Amino acid sequence: MGNGTVLIVDDEPNAIKVLSAILLEADYNVVESIDVDMALKALHQEDVDVVITDLRMPGRDGMQLFEHVTENHPDIPVIFLTAYGTVDSAVHAITHGAFYYFIKPPDYLKLKSILARAVEQRRLKREIDALRKRLAEETTLPRIIGKTPLMLKIFNTIETIKDSESSVIICGETGTGKELIARALHFGSDRRDRPFVAVNCAAIPRELLESELFGYEKGAFTGAVSRRIGRFEEASGGTLFLDEIGELDLSVQAKLLRVLQEREIERLGSNRKIKVHFRLVSSTNRDLEKESKGGNFRKDLLYRLNVIQINVPLLRERQDDIPLLVSEYVNEFCIREKKVLTVSDEVMRIFHDYHWPGNVRQLRNVMERAVVLSKGDTITSRELPEEFVSLKKREEPLHSLKTLSELESEAVKNALRVCNGNKSKAARLLGISRKALYKRLKDWNIE
């Protein structure tokens, strides 16, 4: 129904019947409940926009329902509709946040008008929350930085496929920035206002991953004390990012394949099918082709995931991006630490020669450490971790290398010393003629 979902709570069946008929005619979806316990279940199972409740009911009353909604669903407006209204109860309800208070029988035209405002209020609240979440995501979202051909190719791919429904798999070693690319695909697309749900498959124990993805009903297993929506449903209309998908157990791979084929799920402990719609973006640091040949990854699932593949290069494969990345991270951490710093040429040279096994993530961590530890106005090798200092020490002899002429001069001096100044013996020892030895003695002014 187009105008929203209304939960009607009243212990009088006729009252529910009349109000339901009026609201159905006004294009509302109606959920009926004859007591508070049923209403609480409905609130768990349905996406309710407004609650219209009687005040006096057997068992828990409407005020207790109102308190529950206020505490657990603060975005859902509550409208009271009672035959036993008093000034005190009306004042209490309104001062505690009730949307409106009607005395039976209500003016149904006015009730529909108030109801429309309540639905609109909830819709606006949800939009504001979504905008705040999006703003927070965008404010804290690190940028993808690069100017090398490999990165420019990735930027072009993201721009081309961002609005597509097709699945994307992002391949690359740990720390190369795969999640940044997934977020760029989502927040640059026309689904940016919908959820971006990230699941790290490597960080969740295998026995819990299925319930995390599919959700569960209350009592589905020991510890399932209430119903929980899974990540497939949570990502409705948006993007589901399965990080390190190569870590999925084969049994979960089979269930994921079925979800991608059927576009529907069943929560654990339920046989009710629920339609789901999301774009799947996954990532892996494994060679899934090799894993599928070894029987560790389903080939049919790989075909489903690998509609579009993005390969993220190692940092050492795009060394020309290091100065840009360093500049970005220095600015970021200097703002946070309230410092003004530059980076020495020595540090940039070390960074250029380093092999970066942890890729961009390692560089970012190194720059954060350097900014925090720096006491002057320049980041030097002193602020770098030990492994970088040892790299610097290994490089020092390169700068103290002697020229070929200097080495020859030392060799001649050593030969004369060993031969007690006998030039003929020294020439034979050096493997040169006496004439050549005398020429060198003259050139280097050796007595």
Secondary structure, 3 states (H helix, E strand, C coil): CCCCEEEEECCCHHHHHHHHHHHHHCCCEEEEECCHHHHHHHHHHCCCCEEEECCCCCCCCHHHHHHHHHHHCCCCCEEEEECCCCHHHHHHHHHCCCCEEEECCCCHHHHHHHHHHHHHHHHHHHHHHHHHHHHHHHHHCCCCCCCCHHHHHHHHHHHHHCCCCCCEEEECCCCCCHHHHHHHHHHCCCCCCCCEEEEECCCCCHHHHHHHHHEECCCCCCCCCCCEECHHHHCCCCEEEEECHHHCCHHHHHHHHHHHHHCEEECECCCCEEECCCEEEEEECCCHHHHHHCCCCCHHHHHHHCCEEEECCCHHHCHHHHHHHHHHHHHHHHHHHCCCCEECHHHHHHHHHCCCCCHHHHHHHHHHHHHHHCCCCEECHHHCCHHHHHHHHHHHHHHCCCCHHHHHHHHHHHHHHHCCCCHHHHHHHHCCCHHHHHHHHHHCCCC
